[in-house]
Amino acid sequence: MRALIQRVRWAAVEVDGQEAGRIGPGMLVFLGVEREDDAARADAIAARLLAYRVFADADGRMNLDVRAAGGGVLLVSQFTLAADTTRGLRPGFSTAAAPEVANALYERVLGVLRESHAPVASGIFGASMQVSLCNDGPVTFLLQN
């Protein structure tokens, strides 16, 4: 499972011209699910997302997680994060989970986030989405587990 985190001042996602999710300050998370991923990995990455310290403390150091910073989380499924880009000039997707498996694990991560934190918003799995954001920093990290 791969999660691309961006610390944002705000982020929003639209599907078919309708807003599906929006947050103010917090983190935008693009989630890619791979073939070997399972419920345990989904739970682990959700916990790691909530605990990952990417927000500045009073001294300007990245010591605060999203909960301590009072930020939101916008979770967006992103199939292309699971691509194999190790060779050639075109990504391969044999490493990505099948859509039904990926959707179940995406929903599991979303559920864990929502049980543990608010606000949490999301895109729509499998939809063509337009994501808007104001990256804060910029601060961007790729988490893998």
Secondary structure, DSSP 4 states (H G I P E B T S, - for coil): -EEEEEEEEEEEEEETTEEEEEESSEEEEEEE-BTT--HHHHHHHHHHHHH---EE-TTSSEEE-HHHHT-EEEEEE-GGGG-B-SSSSS-B-TTBPPHHHHHHHHHHHHHHHHHH-S-EEE--TTS-EEEEEEEEEEEEEEEE-
